[in-house]
């Protein structure tokens, strides 16, 4: 249990029960001083891991629209030891950095961290993070004017999310659809944007979701958002009556103080609805002041709407006074961000120096490893060269042996043919079998026969009318090997001849002309001769005059 003593915050004491992480998020907008006090107490207690503490502080500043301060703590999340070993913490950090850079309009960094998130999410098989990354890449790409590519990434995120099931991801799905509609509206693509809004109704109208079914999951604020876009899109297409009807629906749902009117502003300004603009600005600014959010871009944007309304009404003094307030707000915000940036740079420099100290300690170990590695590589190269020399010599000897065996076999065959021409014919059963065998052997010796891959035993039995049991014994009796082995030997000898005499032929062609497939040729050739066809071809042309000592 964490012991604590009450602390002062916002003129009220914090109880021990309040000093919880979830209260930071609960108080951030309503009671920011108390949220900040809880953060300081959590840091003082030292019970919260560094990663979680940086996350809490970063989220506090992000939700308060202080994006440089948020970025400072999110970067610290990346530098913790926990993050380097935990892919889930990496994805959690990248997910926070992306919207932070988006708000700061740093789309290069936004896209970089989106790509990092995409890589990590795919490793972790996290669909939600994967689609978040895809969509963010699309948004960053859109910022650089590559609209076609941008929309491709965004729709890819939605299609991937559909495969995982919209019912489990309805909040994310709605965000994707409505954001695409916003981009299409800003790109002046009213027909495409209207189609996207139709898809929201289609996807949400018939499905059952955890908090309701159909359009029940669309809260009043989401409906207000949809009606605002419908209003502007109908107006962009020249549908005045339809646009007014959607605007009336817009006014009947949701809380006016909680809606951002930037997307609706073009319609309001074009239709001279100055009173409505002033009303919306007043209630929105009152709400933002109530949560002490007077430096955010939302507050500045709503003030700029009012400046435009004053100018359109001809109230230039009011517009000028408000413009001065906005400029002052800009200056305050810029000063805060500048101080935060200096703090971030100072902290980053401190972290860099710490890392450099660690690297200096590692340098000497690395040097030792490098020297050892160089020595190992040198030994490995020497051993490889020596082994290759031995193998080359061995292969040349084997190639020469194969050539000698082929020559001897050819000479032996000539002698057998000479003897057979001078021998006295015999009529004994044994001699008849031998005559039959010689016919089969002569038939198999024909190149157009043994090179046929379709040649089989049944063809020979039928051609020479030989009983099956006698056929098997013929080769065993006169050659001492089986028919299959005999045929293989003929084909291999033919392959040896082609490899040696026709170096321009590929090994694939040699295999085909020898009645075998390439894998079969390699397997049988290696089994019989102890080397591959390629090795034989490489060494068959070398004469072995002297053999170097293998020990060298």
C-alpha positions as a printed NumPy array, in Angstrom:
array([[  0.   ,   0.   ,   0.   ],
       [  1.226,   3.514,  -0.832],
       [  1.288,   5.791,   2.187],
       [  0.452,   9.426,   1.554],
       [ -0.284,  12.677,   3.259],
       [ -2.939,  15.098,   2.031],
       [ -1.565,  17.753,  -0.358],
       [ -2.883,  21.148,  -1.381],
       [ -4.392,  21.533,  -4.849],
       [ -6.854,  24.113,  -6.093],
       [ -7.39 ,  25.336,  -2.497],
       [ -8.584,  21.87 ,  -1.526],
       [ -6.811,  18.902,  -0.02 ],
       [ -6.22 ,  15.712,  -1.963],
       [ -7.278,  12.626,  -0.1  ],
       [ -5.319,   9.391,  -0.354],
       [ -8.194,   7.861,  -2.323],
       [ -7.869,  10.589,  -4.943],
       [ -4.206,   9.916,  -5.646],
       [ -4.918,   7.355,  -8.356],
       [ -3.959,   7.239, -11.999],
       [ -7.538,   7.216, -13.287],
       [ -8.28 ,  10.448, -11.388],
       [ -5.619,  12.239, -13.44 ],
       [ -7.652,  11.497, -16.562],
       [-10.928,  12.271, -14.79 ],
       [ -9.723,  15.678, -13.561],
       [ -7.638,  16.757, -16.59 ],
       [-10.38 ,  18.858, -18.215],
       [-12.618,  19.587, -15.229],
       [-10.001,  20.224, -12.54 ],
       [ -6.582,  20.459, -14.203],
       [ -4.797,  21.739, -11.058],
       [ -5.937,  18.733,  -9.062],
       [ -4.92 ,  16.414, -11.905],
       [ -1.472,  18.019, -11.924],
       [ -1.226,  17.711,  -8.127],
       [ -2.024,  13.993,  -8.357],
       [  0.746,  13.583, -10.938],
       [  3.238,  15.27 ,  -8.615],
       [  2.166,  13.077,  -5.708],
       [  2.498,   9.928,  -7.818],
       [  6.006,  11.027,  -8.806],
       [  6.912,  11.791,  -5.199],
       [  5.736,   8.369,  -4.039],
       [  7.925,   6.682,  -6.675],
       [  5.678,   3.632,  -6.946],
       [  4.652,   4.134, -10.562],
       [  6.997,   2.65 , -13.21 ],
       [  8.855,   5.208, -15.33 ],
       [  7.028,   4.215, -18.521],
       [  3.583,   4.651, -16.934],
       [  4.586,   7.923, -15.277],
       [  5.732,   9.405, -18.594],
       [  2.521,   8.158, -20.23 ],
       [  0.321,   9.795, -17.576],
       [  2.14 ,  13.14 , -17.829],
       [  2.164,  13.026, -21.627],
       [ -1.565,  12.293, -21.767],
       [ -2.265,  15.098, -19.307],
       [ -0.527,  17.671, -21.508],
       [ -1.929,  16.239, -24.741],
       [ -5.506,  16.42 , -23.451],
       [ -4.789,  20.001, -22.385],
       [ -3.584,  20.732, -25.972],
       [  0.007,  21.373, -24.866],
       [  1.49 ,  19.244, -27.584],
       [  5.165,  20.097, -27.177],
       [  5.02 ,  19.179, -23.492],
       [  3.157,  15.988, -24.385],
       [  5.78 ,  15.18 , -27.002],
       [  8.513,  15.626, -24.401],
       [  7.042,  12.911, -22.161],
       [  6.08 ,  10.599, -25.02 ],
       [  9.69 ,  10.696, -26.203],
       [ 10.71 ,   9.75 , -22.677],
       [  8.436,   6.717, -22.936],
       [ 10.538,   5.584, -25.893],
       [ 13.779,   5.965, -23.938],
       [ 12.792,   3.703, -21.023],
       [ 14.36 ,   0.274, -20.659],
       [ 10.888,  -1.289, -20.513],
       [  9.984,  -0.012, -23.984],
       [ 13.073,  -1.421, -25.688],
       [ 12.09 ,  -4.959, -24.607],
       [  8.301,  -4.809, -24.902],
       [  6.674,  -4.534, -28.333],
       [  3.291,  -3.671, -26.761],
       [  4.827,  -0.655, -25.02 ],
       [  6.429,   0.368, -28.3  ],
       [  3.065,   0.291, -30.084],
       [  1.46 ,   2.194, -27.205],
       [  4.124,   4.907, -27.474],
       [  3.985,   5.177, -31.273],
       [  0.179,   5.447, -31.079],
       [  0.548,   8.522, -28.854],
       [  3.303,  10.161, -30.868],
       [  1.269,  10.056, -34.093],
       [ -1.606,  12.409, -33.067],
       [  0.884,  14.624, -31.241],
       [  2.881,  15.224, -34.412],
       [ -0.381,  15.597, -36.346],
       [ -1.475,  18.466, -34.102],
       [  1.963,  20.058, -34.513],
       [  1.668,  19.673, -38.327],
       [  4.912,  17.698, -38.425],
       [  3.708,  15.182, -40.995],
       [  7.152,  13.753, -41.757],
       [  7.543,  12.573, -38.156],
       [  3.893,  11.543, -38.078],
       [  4.365,   9.251, -41.075],
       [  7.639,   7.877, -39.693],
       [  6.069,   6.808, -36.396],
       [  2.987,   5.514, -38.211],
       [  5.257,   3.223, -40.232],
       [  6.975,   2.124, -37.007],
       [  3.565,   1.4  , -35.484],
       [  2.538,  -0.58 , -38.572],
       [  5.644,  -2.76 , -38.32 ],
       [  5.217,  -3.405, -34.575],
       [  1.462,  -4.059, -34.828],
       [  1.962,  -6.678, -37.525],
       [  4.591,  -8.418, -35.414],
       [  2.203,  -8.397, -32.451],
       [ -0.795,  -9.322, -34.652],
       [ -2.684,  -6.287, -33.291],
       [ -5.379,  -5.375, -35.823],
       [ -6.488,  -2.171, -34.072],
       [ -2.968,  -0.771, -34.017],
       [ -2.375,  -1.92 , -37.61 ],
       [ -5.406,  -0.054, -38.967],
       [ -4.566,   2.981, -36.826],
       [ -1.125,   3.052, -38.44 ],
       [ -2.519,   2.606, -41.96 ],
       [ -4.995,   5.433, -41.459],
       [ -2.318,   7.733, -40.014],
       [ -0.07 ,   7.054, -43.015],
       [ -3.005,   8.07 , -45.2  ],
       [ -3.508,  11.316, -43.268],
       [  0.191,  12.199, -43.434],
       [  0.223,  11.441, -47.161],
       [ -2.85 ,  13.655, -47.662],
       [ -1.037,  16.54 , -45.992],
       [  1.502,  16.471, -48.831],
       [ -1.167,  16.633, -51.52 ],
       [ -1.036,  12.98 , -52.595],
       [ -4.788,  12.541, -52.277],
       [ -5.246,   9.388, -54.339],
       [ -2.57 ,   7.535, -52.398],
       [ -3.868,   8.959, -49.112],
       [ -7.446,   7.754, -49.622],
       [ -6.108,   4.356, -50.682],
       [ -4.383,   3.974, -47.297],
       [ -7.459,   5.191, -45.408],
       [ -9.874,   2.81 , -47.145],
       [ -7.361,  -0.003, -46.695],
       [ -7.537,   0.61 , -42.946],
       [-11.335,   0.327, -43.028],
       [-11.286,  -2.88 , -45.097],
       [ -8.78 ,  -4.438, -42.693],
       [-10.951,  -3.389, -39.76 ],
       [-14.009,  -4.961, -41.39 ],
       [-12.211,  -8.299, -41.542],
       [-11.707,  -8.116, -37.78 ],
       [-15.359,  -7.149, -37.229],
       [-16.872,  -3.675, -36.923],
       [-18.937,  -4.723, -33.904],
       [-15.783,  -4.959, -31.817],
       [-14.295,  -1.75 , -33.212],
       [-17.283,   0.521, -33.805],
       [-15.671,   3.627, -32.232],
       [-12.597,   3.315, -34.422],
       [-14.71 ,   2.524, -37.487],
       [-16.86 ,   5.626, -36.964],
       [-13.753,   7.785, -36.546],
       [-12.311,   6.48 , -39.818],
       [-15.522,   7.054, -41.798],
       [-16.24 ,  10.53 , -40.454],
       [-12.609,  11.618, -40.879],
       [-12.595,  10.491, -44.515],
       [-15.815,  12.457, -45.019],
       [-14.124,  15.539, -43.517],
       [-11.148,  15.218, -45.855],
       [-13.461,  14.757, -48.847],
       [-15.469,  17.817, -47.837],
       [-12.306,  19.925, -47.537],
       [-11.115,  18.574, -50.907],
       [-14.462,  19.739, -52.364],
       [-15.617,  16.234, -53.219],
       [-19.238,  16.502, -52.046],
       [-20.528,  13.428, -53.871],
       [-17.791,  11.178, -52.482],
       [-18.238,  12.624, -48.99 ],
       [-22.015,  12.031, -49.139],
       [-21.362,   8.433, -50.176],
       [-19.029,   8.008, -47.188],
       [-21.74 ,   9.28 , -44.836],
       [-24.172,   6.834, -46.474],
       [-21.726,   4.05 , -45.653],
       [-21.837,   5.046, -41.977],
       [-25.612,   4.519, -41.972],
       [-25.242,   1.29 , -43.931],
       [-22.568,  -0.185, -41.657],
       [-24.172,   0.876, -38.381],
       [-27.838,   0.371, -39.269],
       [-28.03 ,  -3.433, -39.259],
       [-25.277,  -4.572, -36.906],
       [-25.445,  -5.45 , -33.215],
       [-22.83 ,  -3.64 , -31.133],
       [-21.814,  -3.942, -27.465],
       [-23.706,  -0.791, -26.432],
       [-26.7  ,  -1.13 , -28.711],
       [-27.858,  -2.019, -32.169],
       [-28.002,  -0.113, -35.423],
       [-27.853,   3.676, -35.232],
       [-28.287,   3.571, -31.441],
       [-24.492,   3.502, -31.167],
       [-24.34 ,   6.933, -32.821],
       [-24.417,   9.334, -29.886],
       [-26.065,  12.724, -30.157],
       [-22.687,  14.363, -30.745],
       [-21.921,  11.935, -33.562],
       [-25.31 ,  12.593, -35.131],
       [-24.658,  16.316, -34.767],
       [-21.372,  15.821, -36.59 ],
       [-23.062,  13.868, -39.408],
       [-25.839,  16.465, -39.767],
       [-23.24 ,  19.261, -39.943],
       [-21.459,  17.519, -42.805],
       [-24.776,  16.78 , -44.547],
       [-25.646,  20.47 , -44.296],
       [-22.406,  21.651, -45.886],
       [-22.328,  18.919, -48.551],
       [-25.889,  19.634, -49.688],
       [-25.051,  23.347, -49.815],
       [-21.902,  22.614, -51.886],
       [-24.086,  20.727, -54.39 ],
       [-26.539,  23.616, -54.649],
       [-29.335,  21.806, -52.782],
       [-30.508,  24.752, -50.709],
       [-33.717,  23.227, -49.328],
       [-32.035,  19.956, -48.394],
       [-29.163,  21.849, -46.821],
       [-31.537,  23.889, -44.655],
       [-33.373,  20.727, -43.596],
       [-30.135,  19.096, -42.463],
       [-29.197,  22.275, -40.603],
       [-32.492,  22.223, -38.701],
       [-31.747,  18.632, -37.684],
       [-28.28 ,  19.727, -36.604],
       [-29.751,  22.309, -34.227],
       [-32.064,  19.778, -32.555],
       [-29.453,  17.256, -31.348],
       [-26.491,  17.396, -29.015],
       [-25.046,  20.093, -26.825],
       [-24.046,  23.252, -28.668],
       [-21.222,  23.944, -26.211],
       [-19.426,  20.648, -26.915],
       [-19.285,  20.817, -30.696],
       [-16.459,  22.165, -32.843],
       [-18.009,  24.311, -35.601],
       [-15.062,  24.624, -37.981],
       [-16.485,  22.237, -40.598],
       [-19.912,  23.949, -40.464],
       [-18.5  ,  27.47 , -40.642],
       [-18.396,  27.741, -44.487],
       [-22.163,  27.159, -44.622],
       [-22.913,  29.583, -41.788],
       [-20.754,  32.336, -43.278],
       [-22.077,  31.879, -46.833],
       [-25.688,  32.017, -45.671],
       [-25.117,  35.083, -43.463],
       [-26.114,  33.298, -40.24 ],
       [-24.181,  35.76 , -38.087],
       [-26.47 ,  35.399, -35.083],
       [-26.022,  31.633, -35.089],
       [-22.254,  32.013, -35.37 ],
       [-22.177,  34.368, -32.381],
       [-24.362,  32.001, -30.37 ],
       [-22.219,  28.971, -31.161],
       [-19.011,  30.873, -30.42 ],
       [-20.339,  32.179, -27.096],
       [-21.457,  28.792, -25.78 ],
       [-18.331,  27.052, -27.07 ],
       [-15.967,  29.616, -25.556],
       [-17.862,  29.486, -22.273],
       [-17.39 ,  25.727, -22.175],
       [-13.677,  25.935, -23.016],
       [-13.162,  28.567, -20.327],
       [-14.971,  26.374, -17.81 ],
       [-12.359,  23.676, -18.337],
       [ -9.562,  26.282, -18.443],
       [ -8.777,  25.513, -22.072],
       [ -8.038,  28.973, -23.436],
       [ -4.785,  28.264, -25.258],
       [ -5.792,  25.372, -27.485],
       [ -6.164,  25.608, -31.247],
       [ -9.892,  24.885, -30.737],
       [-10.274,  28.059, -28.675],
       [ -8.308,  30.078, -31.225],
       [-10.302,  28.645, -34.148],
       [-13.66 ,  29.467, -32.54 ],
       [-12.405,  33.009, -31.878],
       [-11.402,  33.373, -35.528],
       [-14.963,  32.404, -36.519],
       [-16.275,  35.261, -34.408],
       [-13.76 ,  37.681, -35.946],
       [-15.065,  36.746, -39.402],
       [-18.657,  37.281, -38.212],
       [-17.807,  40.742, -36.855],
       [-16.118,  41.713, -40.116],
       [-19.133,  40.551, -42.139],
       [-21.389,  42.677, -39.908],
       [-19.098,  45.681, -40.259],
       [-18.203,  45.715, -36.564],
       [-14.52 ,  46.272, -37.181],
       [-13.657,  47.549, -33.713],
       [-14.927,  44.351, -32.115],
       [-13.105,  42.303, -34.732],
       [ -9.875,  44.211, -34.09 ],
       [-10.173,  43.848, -30.305],
       [-10.8  ,  40.12 , -30.588],
       [ -7.958,  39.777, -33.078],
       [ -5.594,  41.343, -30.552],
       [ -6.781,  38.838, -27.952],
       [ -6.161,  35.988, -30.376],
       [ -2.678,  37.282, -31.145],
       [ -1.972,  37.515, -27.439],
       [ -3.175,  33.951, -27.018],
       [ -0.904,  32.891, -29.886],
       [  2.046,  34.578, -28.178],
       [  1.28 ,  32.906, -24.851],
       [  0.959,  29.546, -26.509],
       [  4.151,  30.019, -28.522],
       [  6.087,  31.105, -25.425],
       [  4.897,  28.064, -23.514],
       [  5.789,  25.797, -26.392],
       [  9.185,  27.464, -26.756],
       [  9.958,  26.92 , -23.072],
       [  8.756,  23.341, -23.352],
       [ 10.956,  22.819, -26.389],
       [ 13.997,  24.16 , -24.531],
       [ 13.195,  21.861, -21.639],
       [ 12.859,  18.946, -24.033],
       [ 16.171,  19.76 , -25.71 ],
       [ 17.899,  20.049, -22.336],
       [ 16.487,  16.737, -21.192],
       [ 17.333,  15.113, -24.508],
       [ 20.905,  16.374, -24.226],
       [ 21.168,  14.951, -20.715],
       [ 19.881,  11.592, -21.892],
       [ 22.298,  11.731, -24.817],
       [ 25.256,  12.316, -22.489],
       [ 24.191,   9.39 , -20.322],
       [ 23.978,   7.175, -23.378],
       [ 27.398,   8.346, -24.544],
       [ 28.886,   7.37 , -21.184],
       [ 27.4  ,   3.92 , -21.583],
       [ 28.738,   3.693, -25.123],
       [ 32.247,   4.613, -23.972],
       [ 32.127,   1.689, -21.579],
       [ 31.068,  -0.559, -24.433],
       [ 33.663,   0.656, -26.947],
       [ 36.591,  -1.293, -25.493],
       [ 34.549,  -4.475, -25.384],
       [ 33.469,  -3.881, -28.957],
       [ 37.076,  -3.356, -30.047],
       [ 38.033,  -6.684, -28.521],
       [ 35.112,  -8.347, -30.268],
       [ 36.058,  -6.74 , -33.602],
       [ 39.691,  -7.864, -33.323],
       [ 38.565, -11.384, -32.463],
       [ 36.113, -11.344, -35.344],
       [ 38.8  , -10.218, -37.802],
       [ 41.084, -13.012, -36.605],
       [ 38.271, -15.517, -36.966],
       [ 37.434, -14.289, -40.479],
       [ 41.099, -14.525, -41.493],
       [ 41.287, -18.093, -40.18 ],
       [ 37.992, -18.951, -41.874],
       [ 39.215, -17.578, -45.219],
       [ 42.466, -19.55 , -44.923],
       [ 40.566, -22.709, -44.044],
       [ 38.059, -22.165, -46.87 ],
       [ 40.788, -21.633, -49.485],
       [ 42.694, -24.683, -48.258],
       [ 39.552, -26.83 , -48.266],
       [ 38.61 , -25.646, -51.747],
       [ 42.033, -26.519, -53.095],
       [ 41.716, -30.006, -51.659],
       [ 38.193, -30.371, -53.111],
       [ 39.321, -29.144, -56.55 ],
       [ 42.154, -31.677, -56.58 ],
       [ 39.818, -34.417, -55.429],
       [ 37.218, -33.555, -58.072],
       [ 39.818, -33.53 , -60.826],
       [ 41.035, -36.961, -59.757],
       [ 37.493, -38.28 , -59.687],
       [ 36.746, -36.791, -63.117],
       [ 39.866, -38.44 , -64.507],
       [ 38.833, -41.747, -62.924],
       [ 35.372, -41.488, -64.477],
       [ 36.892, -40.847, -67.889],
       [ 39.196, -43.861, -67.516],
       [ 36.278, -46.083, -66.473],
       [ 34.254, -44.958, -69.479],
       [ 37.19 , -45.692, -71.798],
       [ 37.693, -49.115, -70.219],
       [ 34.006, -49.933, -70.537],
       [ 33.978, -48.9  , -74.213],
       [ 37.031, -51.087, -74.874],
       [ 35.443, -53.998, -73.045],
       [ 32.257, -53.611, -75.094],
       [ 34.256, -53.718, -78.332],
       [ 35.976, -56.908, -77.207],
       [ 32.643, -58.524, -76.339],
       [ 31.252, -57.643, -79.772],
       [ 34.34 , -59.15 , -81.423],
       [ 33.981, -62.359, -79.441],
       [ 30.27 , -62.585, -80.204],
       [ 30.917, -62.412, -83.972],
       [ 33.386, -65.293, -83.85 ],
       [ 31.559, -67.491, -81.346],
       [ 29.867, -70.765, -82.447],
       [ 26.082, -70.566, -82.073],
       [ 24.6  , -72.836, -79.387],
       [ 21.098, -74.215, -79.05 ],
       [ 21.043, -74.827, -75.294],
       [ 18.404, -73.041, -73.169],
       [ 21.107, -71.049, -71.472],
       [ 22.426, -69.836, -74.829],
       [ 18.93 , -68.856, -75.946],
       [ 18.514, -66.741, -72.83 ],
       [ 21.829, -65.107, -73.515],
       [ 20.809, -64.374, -77.115],
       [ 17.553, -62.896, -75.845],
       [ 19.425, -60.799, -73.296],
       [ 21.822, -59.551, -75.96 ],
       [ 18.873, -58.449, -78.102],
       [ 17.403, -56.521, -75.191],
       [ 20.793, -55.058, -74.392],
       [ 21.364, -54.028, -78.011],
       [ 17.926, -52.425, -78.115],
       [ 18.608, -50.485, -74.919],
       [ 21.941, -49.298, -76.266],
       [ 20.2  , -47.257, -78.966],
       [ 20.256, -43.522, -77.995],
       [ 16.696, -42.949, -79.172],
       [ 15.596, -45.718, -76.778],
       [ 17.401, -45.197, -73.457],
       [ 17.033, -41.402, -73.662],
       [ 13.232, -41.691, -73.667],
       [ 11.962, -40.835, -70.195],
       [  8.779, -42.811, -71.   ],
       [ 10.697, -46.082, -71.476],
       [  9.383, -48.757, -69.11 ],
       [  9.708, -52.464, -68.371],
       [  6.314, -53.369, -69.881],
       [  7.407, -52.048, -73.274],
       [ 10.398, -54.436, -73.309],
       [  8.339, -57.413, -72.117],
       [  5.86 , -56.88 , -74.925],
       [  8.464, -56.145, -77.604],
       [ 10.604, -59.248, -76.949],
       [  7.807, -61.476, -75.601],
       [  9.74 , -62.2  , -72.41 ],
       [  8.058, -63.654, -69.296],
       [  8.143, -61.214, -66.415],
       [ 10.019, -63.543, -64.055],
       [ 12.647, -64.333, -66.73 ],
       [ 13.188, -60.641, -67.547],
       [ 14.204, -59.824, -63.977],
       [ 16.689, -62.687, -63.854],
       [ 18.349, -61.853, -67.21 ],
       [ 20.062, -58.675, -65.951],
       [ 20.94 , -60.224, -62.618],
       [ 22.454, -63.278, -64.374],
       [ 24.467, -61.496, -67.074],
       [ 25.191, -58.075, -65.524],
       [ 24.97 , -58.729, -61.814],
       [ 22.633, -55.742, -61.378],
       [ 18.929, -55.003, -61.795],
       [ 17.338, -53.686, -64.979],
       [ 16.735, -50.294, -63.329],
       [ 20.374, -49.971, -62.304],
       [ 21.537, -51.058, -65.76 ],
       [ 19.366, -48.443, -67.492],
       [ 20.545, -45.795, -65.018],
       [ 24.186, -46.629, -65.777],
       [ 23.61 , -46.258, -69.536],
       [ 21.937, -42.897, -69.059],
       [ 24.641, -41.648, -66.678],
       [ 27.391, -42.683, -69.097],
       [ 25.572, -40.802, -71.845],
       [ 25.324, -37.767, -69.56 ],
       [ 29.052, -37.988, -68.799],
       [ 29.785, -38.049, -72.524],
       [ 27.622, -34.988, -73.208],
       [ 29.014, -33.042, -70.246],
       [ 32.558, -33.604, -71.432],
       [ 32.149, -33.281, -75.193],
       [ 29.515, -30.517, -75.362],
       [ 30.342, -27.811, -72.798],
       [ 27.938, -25.424, -74.551],
       [ 24.933, -27.55 , -73.519],
       [ 23.178, -26.624, -70.278],
       [ 22.809, -29.265, -67.582],
       [ 19.018, -29.045, -67.98 ],
       [ 19.426, -29.997, -71.655],
       [ 21.879, -32.803, -70.816],
       [ 19.392, -34.227, -68.305],
       [ 16.58 , -34.089, -70.866],
       [ 18.736, -35.787, -73.535],
       [ 19.683, -38.493, -71.027],
       [ 16.074, -39.37 , -70.23 ],
       [ 16.087, -37.894, -66.712],
       [ 14.857, -34.849, -64.853],
       [ 17.451, -32.404, -63.524],
       [ 16.97 , -33.354, -59.825],
       [ 17.199, -37.05 , -60.734],
       [ 20.39 , -36.465, -62.732],
       [ 22.005, -34.61 , -59.831],
       [ 20.967, -37.263, -57.311],
       [ 22.041, -40.323, -59.335],
       [ 25.213, -38.673, -60.661],
       [ 26.313, -37.725, -57.135],
       [ 25.522, -41.215, -55.818],
       [ 27.515, -42.962, -58.545],
       [ 30.452, -40.619, -59.055],
       [ 30.687, -38.704, -55.787],
       [ 30.378, -35.304, -57.456],
       [ 27.696, -33.214, -59.157],
       [ 27.372, -32.879, -62.954],
       [ 28.522, -29.266, -62.697],
       [ 31.625, -30.257, -60.74 ],
       [ 32.432, -32.993, -63.268],
       [ 32.093, -30.591, -66.186],
       [ 34.325, -28.076, -64.442],
       [ 37.072, -30.646, -63.818],
       [ 36.76 , -33.095, -66.715],
       [ 39.063, -31.083, -68.967],
       [ 41.979, -30.964, -66.477],
       [ 44.833, -33.419, -66.635],
       [ 46.235, -34.408, -63.248],
       [ 49.97 , -34.393, -63.75 ],
       [ 50.938, -34.245, -60.122],
       [ 48.933, -34.191, -56.929],
       [ 49.813, -31.581, -54.316],
       [ 50.327, -32.67 , -50.749],
       [ 46.958, -32.546, -48.962],
       [ 48.56 , -31.411, -45.777],
       [ 49.63 , -28.089, -47.307]])
